[in-house]
Amino acid sequence: MTGEPTAAADPRPGAATGMNDAASNGHATTTTGAAAAGAVAPNPLQARVRRTVLAVVAILVLCVPFGVFALINHEVAASSWAAWAGFTALVTYVLGGRAVAYLTVGLLTALVPIALVVGAVPAAGAGLMAVMCGGVGVSAAWGLHRGMMLVPMFLACVMIAPPVWGSSVPVDRTATDYLVWSMVIWGGGALWAALVFPPLLRKMKPIPREPNTRSDTIIYTTIITVLCTLSTLAVLIWWPGSNGAWLIVTLLVITQVGHVDTLKHTTARVAGTVVGVAVAAVVASLATNQTVLIGIGLVLMVIAVVIRTGPNYWLYMAFMTPAIVLFSSTSGAEVDITGAQRLLDTLVGAALVLLASAIAVWWARQQQTHPGDPAAVGGHHRARPIGGPPRPR
């Protein structure tokens, strides 16, 4: 889009071009070819160490605004969200470049106070969620949805359970200083990432995004908008102030564009969440200090980021789940409750996604059985991607 890295997928060990060149050289001896291949063969241990170092550096950089804001306002729990705001901007930068990263900064800064205020009115909160999910669905046409979905995902947490501020319980959502600080924390964290990471990642090899077909985009948009809107409405009516936002998180993360990997992805997420809840419970029994819990959460986040580069999604969730639980828990006593609620929300969200995916598959097959329908001519998978070249037949 703008010349910046557009890596939408997980980092993968790249194929060594030198090895291909050596193999194609007919005059090279067997010994020379083997030596060349051995010289460029990737070392798994070195690659893992490099990924670990990069993950540690990235998370430390993301936590700079968190530390600064916490020193100024002495609100550790609320200021910790600056790291997640920066993470959102980082992901959208990797996906779409500087323009999308700055768009994310603007969205987070503007929508955080709105989410806090409308969260007190269930219908208004559900309406805001519908608008945000509609935007995420549209971005799927250009392959940007994996980054943009972080905006409604994190704002759902703020809307349903506002971060603790001072000694006022429950939090006064309309307090001017609270709203202003929320804008500064989220906007500052995101802006920091948008400014700092582009120079650091300037050597990253760009990976082209994969646009999605019109029909896949419409189905995906419909599923996440309907499920997330109704779930937000239900949580705000019956469980305000709870960890019900994890239900919306589950719906957004599990739902895939298309239907091929939905069942596999859902099963992996449920399995990883179960293990992660157990890890959170163990941590809660060993530590109760809020700062210690956040520190342990950072360590678990580093491990999760390193694991995410591999194929084991359930293992990634096993570390990311307790990291998020520890970040969003105000005390060790709440970790057990938070973990149990997230497990229940994950199971409910997984069931809803599977049901919606089954309905979508049925609808797609019905469309294919009517050759006279212009929308079904050529089959579902031959539709042209929006914003991209036609796929080969």
DRENKE-495101 format. One line per field, with one value per residue: residue number from 1; y, x, z of N, C-alpha, C in turn; residue in one letter. Coordinates in pm, whole numbers. Each point is the difference from the previous one (the first is absolute). Example, Ala and Ser with C-alpha at 12.3 -4.5 7.8 and 13.67 -1.06 7.14 Angstrom:
seq [1 2] $
n.y [-569 105] $
n.x [1319 -35] $
n.z [780 -72] $
ca.y [119 119] $
ca.x [-89 82] $
ca.z [0 6] $
c.y [120 109] $
c.x [90 -77] $
c.z [0 73] $
type [A S] $
//
This chain:
seq [1 2 3 4 5 6 7 8 9 10 11 12 13 14 15 16 17 18 19 20 21 22 23 24 25 26 27 28 29 30 31 32 33 34 35 36 37 38 39 40 41 42 43 44 45 46 47 48 49 50 51 52 53 54 55 56 57 58 59 60 61 62 63 64 65 66 67 68 69 70 71 72 73 74 75 76 77 78 79 80 81 82 83 84 85 86 87 88 89 90 91 92 93 94 95 96 97 98 99 100 101 102 103 104 105 106 107 108 109 110 111 112 113 114 115 116 117 118 119 120 121 122 123 124 125 126 127 128 129 130 131 132 133 134 135 136 137 138 139 140 141 142 143 144 145 146 147 148 149 150 151 152 153 154 155 156 157 158 159 160 161 162 163 164 165 166 167 168 169 170 171 172 173 174 175 176 177 178 179 180 181 182 183 184 185 186 187 188 189 190 191 192 193 194 195 196 197 198 199 200 201 202 203 204 205 206 207 208 209 210 211 212 213 214 215 216 217 218 219 220 221 222 223 224 225 226 227 228 229 230 231 232 233 234 235 236 237 238 239 240 241 242 243 244 245 246 247 248 249 250 251 252 253 254 255 256 257 258 259 260 261 262 263 264 265 266 267 268 269 270 271 272 273 274 275 276 277 278 279 280 281 282 283 284 285 286 287 288 289 290 291 292 293 294 295 296 297 298 299 300 301 302 303 304 305 306 307 308 309 310 311 312 313 314 315 316 317 318 319 320 321 322 323 324 325 326 327 328 329 330 331 332 333 334 335 336 337 338 339 340 341 342 343 344 345 346 347 348 349 350 351 352 353 354 355 356 357 358 359 360 361 362 363 364 365 366 367 368 369 370 371 372 373 374 375 376 377 378 379 380 381 382 383 384 385 386 387 388 389 390 391 392 393] $
n.y [-122 4 -124 3 -70 -104 -43 -66 -87 -115 48 -28 -109 101 -32 -66 120 15 -75 74 108 -50 -34 121 8 -36 105 20 -31 -130 1 75 -75 -108 52 35 -122 -58 85 -27 -125 24 64 -107 -34 37 -61 -100 0 12 -92 -71 30 -23 -109 -26 31 -66 -95 5 9 -98 -43 69 20 -130 -13 79 -50 -121 49 46 -95 -86 -14 -105 -38 125 31 -123 60 87 -110 -27 130 -2 -111 64 111 -79 -72 110 41 -114 11 128 14 109 8 -132 8 107 -71 -101 82 51 -125 -46 108 -9 -130 14 134 -20 -96 81 101 -53 -44 117 7 -117 65 107 -77 -67 121 43 -112 22 128 -31 -96 91 89 -88 -27 129 16 -103 87 77 -94 105 -94 -75 114 33 -133 38 90 -67 -82 95 69 -125 -22 112 -35 -128 6 127 39 -60 98 10 58 62 -69 -12 -14 129 -57 94 -40 130 -3 -84 73 111 -56 -48 118 56 -90 -9 129 26 -109 27 129 -38 -102 86 69 -92 -81 94 85 -59 5 96 -96 6 -125 78 -37 -18 87 -85 66 23 -104 52 -124 -34 117 -17 -128 29 105 -75 -101 73 68 -104 -88 88 47 -118 -48 110 -4 -131 16 108 -81 -121 32 121 48 -101 -123 39 96 -98 6 133 -7 -98 70 108 -66 -69 97 -85 62 -50 -126 6 103 26 -126 -10 124 -32 -122 55 95 -88 -88 100 40 -126 -24 109 -39 -121 50 72 -111 -65 94 -5 -128 51 84 107 43 113 66 -93 7 132 -5 -89 85 92 -76 -26 132 15 -94 62 116 -58 -58 121 3 -93 -131 2 22 -125 -24 70 -56 -110 79 28 -106 -67 34 -21 -120 -16 42 -72 -65 49 -129 -66 52 96 -47 -72 105 82 -95 -24 132 13 -102 46 123 -64 -81 103 78 -107 -25 130 3 -117 44 120 -66 -85 104 61 -115 -18 127 -18 -115 66 94 -97 -34 135 -71 21 -17 129 0 -107 74 -114 -12 -38 -92 30 44 118 -3 63 89 -113 -60 -39 -92 -78 -34] $
n.x [83 97 32 -75 56 -46 71 -96 90 10 106 53 71 64 -35 109 10 100 -81 -102 74 41 -128 -22 109 -5 81 -83 100 -10 134 22 -85 53 121 -40 -57 110 63 -102 22 -129 46 -74 109 82 -85 -8 132 13 -96 65 119 -47 -56 111 77 -83 -11 132 11 -89 78 73 -103 -16 132 4 -110 48 118 -71 -87 101 -51 51 -117 -39 119 -22 -117 94 42 -126 -11 122 -39 -115 64 77 -104 -71 113 23 -130 -5 105 71 -61 2 128 15 -65 74 104 -48 -21 114 64 -68 20 115 -3 -26 92 75 -42 3 105 -40 -15 -58 -109 47 37 -117 -56 82 -29 -126 20 64 -88 -91 73 7 -131 -19 79 -83 -68 76 -49 -71 -91 108 30 -94 -7 127 -48 -100 101 92 -69 -27 127 31 -80 33 129 -34 122 49 -59 109 -72 -44 -89 -76 70 25 -80 -72 85 17 59 -99 -89 51 18 -122 -35 62 -51 -120 -27 53 -57 -111 4 38 -86 -92 61 6 -103 -55 76 -51 -112 85 71 -119 5 -53 -111 -34 -97 -88 -53 -117 -71 -83 -28 130 25 -103 32 129 -30 -88 87 111 -68 -68 100 91 -90 -53 122 39 -112 16 129 -24 -96 56 116 -50 118 -43 51 -125 93 38 -131 4 101 -68 -112 72 61 -105 -87 -3 73 -115 -8 116 55 -130 -30 106 -26 -129 26 92 -90 -99 78 47 -126 -38 106 -32 -126 45 73 -107 -68 98 5 -134 32 84 -79 -6 127 -67 104 7 -133 11 101 -69 -103 95 48 -123 -12 121 -29 -117 65 94 -92 -54 131 -45 -20 50 -118 -31 127 -17 -121 72 80 -67 -77 94 69 -106 -19 132 2 -111 77 -82 -17 84 -84 12 123 -30 -68 102 85 -79 -17 128 16 -95 52 116 -54 -62 109 70 -97 -1 133 5 -98 56 113 -68 -62 118 51 -105 11 132 -28 -90 93 84 -109 13 28 -129 43 0 -44 -62 -7 54 -93 -1 87 -85 -57 -4 123 -51 34 -19 101 -59 -56 107 -59] $
n.z [0 94 -34 113 100 -67 104 -66 -40 66 67 -112 29 -56 -122 10 -55 85 75 -45 19 115 24 -50 70 -127 4 100 75 27 23 -109 -72 58 -24 -125 -18 53 -83 -84 44 26 105 35 67 -101 -83 89 15 -132 -17 93 -51 -123 51 68 -104 -81 92 16 -132 -14 98 -86 -83 16 -3 -107 -54 33 -40 -101 -36 17 -121 63 54 16 49 51 -21 37 67 32 30 54 61 19 32 74 38 17 59 64 26 33 82 -20 -117 -5 31 -76 -89 40 -4 -112 -44 52 -41 -113 -15 65 -4 -130 -7 73 -73 -123 68 46 -132 34 -36 64 102 -14 -11 98 64 -37 29 113 26 -37 67 101 -18 -18 106 23 -73 78 78 43 -6 -19 -57 -86 9 18 -85 -62 -19 -4 -90 -36 30 -64 -100 11 14 24 -39 105 65 75 93 -110 65 -109 -112 18 -88 59 93 -1 120 30 -66 53 118 -17 -50 103 84 -56 -16 121 52 -70 32 119 -10 -43 96 95 -27 -76 71 107 -72 -28 60 55 -43 -93 59 -127 21 52 -102 55 -38 -88 -42 5 -56 -82 -18 -11 -75 -64 -2 -19 -92 -49 0 -41 -87 -30 -10 -63 -70 -14 -25 -75 -40 -14 -62 23 -39 -75 -11 -21 2 80 16 0 89 61 -12 31 97 41 -24 -101 -90 -39 -36 -64 67 -12 -34 -81 -43 -4 -46 -78 -26 -7 -67 -74 -9 -12 -77 -71 15 -25 -100 -35 21 -63 -95 2 6 -88 -65 79 -1 -23 48 96 12 -13 88 72 -12 22 97 42 -13 52 91 19 -3 74 78 -11 -6 83 -23 124 -56 36 -30 -111 -13 23 -71 -111 25 69 -111 -78 58 6 -126 -18 86 91 26 78 91 -93 2 108 49 -29 42 103 13 -20 79 82 -5 14 90 58 -7 38 88 30 -1 61 78 15 18 77 52 11 44 77 33 13 59 68 13 27 65 -10 -108 9 127 -42 129 -56 -109 -42 94 127 -38 -98 110 -58 50 106 -88 -69 -59 -113 76 -16 -115] $
ca.y [122 119 -37 -58 -143 -37 -140 -32 -132 -17 -11 -136 -7 16 -94 60 12 -46 -144 -26 37 -102 -122 17 15 -133 -16 -10 -137 -45 50 143 19 -36 104 119 -26 2 135 83 -71 71 -65 19 60 141 68 15 102 130 37 33 132 99 10 73 141 60 19 106 128 26 31 131 91 -56 41 146 40 -51 86 131 -4 -103 -95 -105 -80 77 36 -118 -11 68 -103 -65 97 -5 -128 14 83 -78 -101 65 48 -115 -41 96 112 117 62 -78 16 130 -12 -68 97 88 -74 -28 125 53 -96 -40 69 -36 -134 10 65 -76 -126 9 -19 -121 15 85 -78 -98 73 31 -126 -32 87 -41 -129 24 48 -112 -86 63 -7 -136 -3 28 -79 78 -25 -57 109 91 -60 29 122 -36 -102 64 98 -75 -12 131 30 -87 8 109 -17 61 130 51 -80 1 -127 -15 116 102 1 133 95 64 -41 -140 -7 61 -90 -117 40 16 -132 -79 72 10 -131 -33 93 -40 -114 41 82 -66 -128 4 -3 -125 -110 43 -108 -114 -32 11 -115 55 -42 -78 49 -103 15 81 -82 -31 122 26 -100 29 123 -30 -86 69 112 -50 -68 92 100 -63 -37 124 42 -91 18 130 -4 -95 -15 118 2 -132 -31 -47 41 -115 -61 74 -33 -134 5 67 -75 -130 9 10 31 -133 -100 -117 -23 45 -104 -23 118 4 -106 40 110 -52 -78 91 79 -86 -8 133 26 -76 74 120 -41 -31 128 69 -60 31 145 81 140 38 24 -131 -69 60 -43 -139 6 41 -115 -94 58 -24 -141 -18 60 -89 -122 32 -17 -140 -50 -43 111 -27 32 147 41 -43 103 131 11 50 134 96 -11 70 142 59 -30 104 -63 -143 -70 6 -74 -124 34 46 -115 -83 71 -4 -136 -12 85 -64 -111 56 63 -104 -60 96 10 -123 3 99 -51 -106 67 64 -107 -43 106 -1 -117 31 91 -75 -91 79 57 119 116 64 2 -133 -45 -19 -59 90 27 69 142 81 71 144 72 -79 -59 -124 -123 -91 -102] $
ca.x [-83 84 140 48 -24 -141 -1 -125 7 104 133 42 139 0 79 129 14 133 -5 -57 99 105 -55 -18 131 39 145 48 23 -89 50 -26 -144 -38 49 -84 -129 18 30 -120 -109 -40 22 -124 29 30 -124 -85 62 -22 -140 -19 59 -86 -124 30 23 -126 -89 58 -29 -142 -30 53 -108 -61 80 -4 -131 -17 77 -65 -133 0 -108 68 -94 -50 111 50 -67 81 77 -90 -25 117 -2 -97 61 109 -56 -58 110 55 -100 -37 90 -13 -133 -94 41 -48 -145 -26 22 -116 -119 8 -11 -137 -103 10 -98 -136 -29 -21 -128 -115 -8 -102 -130 21 -34 102 122 -15 6 139 65 -43 73 140 10 -23 125 94 -41 35 146 37 12 140 86 43 -89 72 50 -108 -92 49 -65 -118 31 47 -99 -106 43 -18 -142 -73 62 97 115 -11 67 -11 -73 -143 -54 49 65 -87 31 -14 93 81 140 8 -11 119 112 -20 42 146 62 -19 57 145 61 -8 85 139 32 -5 117 127 24 38 145 58 -39 17 61 -91 -41 -145 -77 -126 -126 -88 -138 -103 -107 -114 -93 63 0 -136 -34 81 -52 -130 16 59 -85 -118 37 62 -98 -94 74 26 -127 -33 95 -24 -128 -3 127 89 111 61 98 -74 64 72 -90 20 135 -4 -72 81 122 -28 -68 93 -56 -8 -46 87 75 -76 -9 134 39 -82 45 130 -18 -62 100 99 -61 -11 134 36 -72 70 124 -37 -36 125 66 -77 30 139 22 -122 32 -41 118 60 -86 22 132 -10 -75 91 84 -83 -27 119 -2 -109 39 98 -68 -94 66 -7 -132 -79 -84 -51 106 1 -112 28 81 -61 -116 36 58 -110 -70 78 -1 -132 -46 47 62 18 -123 -92 53 -76 -133 19 29 -120 -92 52 -21 -141 -23 63 -85 -122 37 33 -125 -69 72 -22 -138 -8 76 -80 -107 62 33 -128 -46 86 -36 -129 27 64 -98 -88 88 -59 24 125 98 58 61 144 37 36 142 50 -30 120 29 -18 125 114 -13 -80 73 8 -104] $
ca.z [0 9 -11 123 8 8 40 66 59 98 -61 -34 -46 -145 -79 -33 -144 -37 -17 -132 -101 0 -57 -144 -64 -41 2 138 44 106 127 7 16 136 91 -16 63 144 46 5 66 121 127 78 130 -21 -38 119 86 -63 20 141 23 -64 77 124 -34 -43 114 83 -65 16 140 39 41 120 115 16 50 136 90 11 62 104 -27 -74 -78 -115 -88 -70 -129 -101 -71 -97 -107 -85 -71 -109 -104 -60 -89 -118 -83 -71 -98 -103 -17 86 -9 82 141 46 8 126 107 4 43 142 76 -8 40 141 85 -42 52 144 30 -50 70 104 -66 -79 -141 -63 -8 -107 -126 -28 -39 -136 -91 -4 -68 -142 -56 -6 -110 -127 -16 -42 -146 -33 86 116 113 114 82 38 98 133 49 79 99 122 46 69 140 64 4 91 133 -5 89 133 11 136 99 -32 -49 -138 -62 -58 -143 -59 63 -104 8 -39 -145 -60 21 -86 -134 -1 14 -122 -115 16 -22 -143 -75 26 -85 -140 -29 32 -65 -143 -23 50 -88 -138 -79 -8 -135 -14 -44 -53 61 -85 7 7 -98 43 77 129 80 46 102 119 61 60 118 116 40 71 125 96 43 94 120 75 60 109 110 63 73 110 71 -14 92 11 -104 -115 -125 -58 -98 -124 -44 -57 -127 -101 -28 -58 -129 -112 -131 -59 95 -2 123 116 101 54 75 120 90 55 95 121 71 55 107 117 58 47 125 105 27 75 136 71 27 104 131 36 8 9 -27 -135 -83 -28 -96 -131 -43 -46 -125 -107 -33 -73 -131 -82 -41 -96 -128 -62 -43 -108 -129 -38 -40 114 44 134 94 6 85 138 64 -16 88 133 -10 -2 129 102 -30 23 136 92 115 -16 35 -111 -114 -13 -53 -137 -84 -15 -89 -137 -51 -36 -117 -116 -41 -60 -126 -97 -45 -86 -127 -75 -49 -107 -115 -61 -75 -117 -96 -59 -90 -117 -81 -62 -111 -108 -61 -87 -104 -61 85 -41 108 16 -124 11 129 108 10 -119 8 -7 124 -5 16 -42 -134 1 32 -114 -2] $
c.y [125 -34 -60 -149 -30 -147 -30 -132 -5 -9 -145 1 3 -103 69 3 -49 -149 -36 32 -106 -127 11 13 -138 -24 -15 -146 -36 55 148 27 -32 105 125 -19 4 140 84 -69 70 -84 23 68 148 78 23 105 139 47 40 139 109 19 78 149 68 27 106 137 36 45 135 98 -47 45 149 44 -46 85 134 -8 -105 -99 -111 -75 74 30 -119 -18 74 -101 -70 94 4 -128 6 80 -75 -102 63 60 -114 -44 99 119 117 57 -73 12 133 5 -67 93 92 -70 -26 126 51 -94 -40 77 -31 -136 4 56 -87 -136 -1 -20 -119 16 83 -76 -103 67 35 -126 -39 83 -45 -133 13 51 -108 -92 57 -9 -138 -11 24 -77 72 -36 -53 107 89 -60 25 125 -33 -102 63 102 -68 -17 130 31 -79 10 108 -23 76 131 55 -95 -7 -133 5 129 97 18 140 103 54 -48 -145 -15 56 -92 -125 30 10 -136 -79 68 10 -132 -38 89 -34 -114 39 82 -78 -122 8 9 -131 -116 32 -108 -123 -23 7 -129 51 -54 -80 53 -116 28 80 -82 -36 122 30 -97 28 123 -26 -79 79 115 -47 -61 97 104 -59 -40 121 47 -88 21 132 2 -85 -13 121 -2 -133 -16 -56 42 -115 -74 68 -28 -136 1 60 -83 -130 10 26 44 -129 -101 -117 -29 33 -105 -24 115 5 -103 38 110 -50 -77 90 83 -81 -10 136 37 -72 72 125 -34 -30 129 74 -55 36 149 73 147 35 21 -131 -75 55 -39 -143 -5 40 -117 -103 51 -19 -143 -24 54 -89 -125 27 -15 -144 -43 -32 115 -22 35 151 51 -38 101 138 19 46 138 106 -1 79 150 65 -31 102 -59 -148 -77 -4 -86 -128 26 42 -116 -86 66 -5 -139 -19 82 -62 -114 50 63 -102 -66 92 10 -124 -4 97 -48 -110 60 63 -103 -49 101 0 -117 21 92 -75 -95 72 67 123 125 64 -3 -133 -50 -10 -57 104 41 71 149 80 70 150 67 -78 -60 -125 -121 -92 -109 -138] $
c.x [85 147 57 -25 -148 -12 -126 7 111 135 35 146 5 87 128 17 137 4 -54 101 109 -48 -13 132 52 150 54 18 -96 43 -32 -148 -45 46 -85 -134 12 23 -125 -117 -35 25 -122 25 28 -126 -90 56 -24 -143 -27 52 -89 -130 21 18 -131 -91 53 -26 -146 -35 55 -111 -71 76 -6 -133 -22 77 -69 -131 -14 -116 56 -95 -47 112 52 -65 76 82 -87 -37 118 8 -95 59 112 -54 -58 107 58 -95 -16 90 -35 -141 -101 36 -49 -152 -40 18 -122 -125 2 -18 -144 -103 7 -97 -144 -38 -26 -138 -117 -9 -102 -140 13 -29 105 132 -5 6 142 74 -39 77 145 16 -28 126 105 -35 37 151 47 15 143 97 50 -74 73 63 -113 -94 49 -66 -129 30 42 -100 -119 35 -22 -148 -74 55 107 115 -20 80 -21 -76 -149 -42 -151 58 -104 38 3 93 97 145 18 -4 124 121 -12 42 152 69 -10 62 151 70 2 92 147 41 4 122 131 27 31 150 64 -26 22 61 -89 -42 -152 -63 -135 -120 -81 -142 -97 -110 -115 -95 57 -3 -138 -40 75 -53 -131 15 53 -89 -119 39 55 -99 -97 71 30 -126 -34 92 -26 -132 10 129 91 109 70 108 -68 58 76 -87 16 139 2 -66 87 122 -29 -57 102 -74 4 -31 96 60 -79 -2 136 43 -77 46 132 -15 -60 102 105 -54 -13 135 40 -69 68 130 -29 -33 125 73 -70 30 139 24 -133 25 -29 118 68 -82 19 137 1 -77 88 90 -80 -31 119 1 -107 36 101 -67 -90 63 -1 -142 -93 -83 -50 105 15 -110 24 85 -64 -120 38 65 -109 -76 74 1 -132 -57 61 64 14 -127 -97 46 -78 -136 11 25 -121 -101 48 -17 -144 -30 59 -87 -128 32 33 -126 -75 67 -22 -141 -13 74 -78 -114 57 36 -127 -50 83 -35 -135 18 57 -97 -97 85 -57 23 133 107 70 69 151 41 50 147 55 -32 129 25 -21 136 122 -23 -86 86 2 -107 62] $
c.z [0 -6 127 -1 14 34 77 72 104 -70 -23 -38 -151 -69 -43 -151 -46 -24 -137 -110 -9 -66 -151 -76 -36 9 142 36 110 134 17 21 140 99 -7 67 150 53 17 68 130 125 87 134 -14 -36 120 96 -56 19 145 32 -60 77 129 -28 -38 118 96 -60 16 142 46 37 127 124 25 59 144 101 21 77 111 -15 -90 -91 -125 -98 -79 -136 -111 -80 -103 -113 -96 -80 -119 -115 -70 -99 -126 -90 -83 -111 -115 -18 90 0 89 147 56 5 131 118 14 50 150 84 3 62 147 89 -38 55 150 33 -43 68 111 -56 -93 -149 -73 -13 -110 -136 -40 -45 -143 -103 -13 -73 -149 -68 -12 -117 -135 -24 -43 -151 -45 89 123 128 122 88 51 103 143 58 75 110 132 52 66 147 76 17 109 143 -3 97 132 3 140 91 -29 -62 14 -55 -54 -147 -60 62 -105 5 -43 -152 -68 15 -87 -143 -8 4 -129 -121 8 -25 -146 -83 19 -92 -147 -39 12 -86 -150 -24 45 -95 -148 -88 -12 -145 -12 -51 -48 76 -101 13 1 -101 59 87 136 92 56 111 130 73 72 129 119 46 81 134 104 51 102 130 87 71 120 121 72 79 126 79 -18 107 17 -106 -125 -133 -64 -100 -136 -57 -70 -137 -111 -39 -73 -140 -111 -127 -82 109 16 136 126 111 65 89 132 102 66 103 131 83 65 115 128 72 59 129 117 38 83 145 83 37 113 138 49 21 4 -28 -145 -93 -38 -105 -141 -55 -52 -132 -117 -43 -83 -140 -94 -51 -106 -137 -72 -54 -120 -137 -47 -29 115 57 142 105 14 92 146 74 -12 93 141 -3 3 131 108 -24 42 138 95 125 -26 28 -116 -118 -23 -62 -146 -94 -23 -93 -144 -61 -44 -125 -127 -53 -67 -135 -108 -56 -96 -137 -85 -56 -117 -125 -71 -84 -127 -107 -69 -101 -129 -92 -68 -120 -120 -70 -91 -107 -65 80 -38 109 14 -125 17 133 96 -5 -123 1 4 133 -17 21 -44 -138 6 27 -122 10 -13] $
type [M T G E P T A A A D P R P G A A T G M N D A A S N G H A T T T T G A A A A G A V A P N P L Q A R V R R T V L A V V A I L V L C V P F G V F A L I N H E V A A S S W A A W A G F T A L V T Y V L G G R A V A Y L T V G L L T A L V P I A L V V G A V P A A G A G L M A V M C G G V G V S A A W G L H R G M M L V P M F L A C V M I A P P V W G S S V P V D R T A T D Y L V W S M V I W G G G A L W A A L V F P P L L R K M K P I P R E P N T R S D T I I Y T T I I T V L C T L S T L A V L I W W P G S N G A W L I V T L L V I T Q V G H V D T L K H T T A R V A G T V V G V A V A A V V A S L A T N Q T V L I G I G L V L M V I A V V I R T G P N Y W L Y M A F M T P A I V L F S S T S G A E V D I T G A Q R L L D T L V G A A L V L L A S A I A V W W A R Q Q Q T H P G D P A A V G G H H R A R P I G G P P R P R] $
//
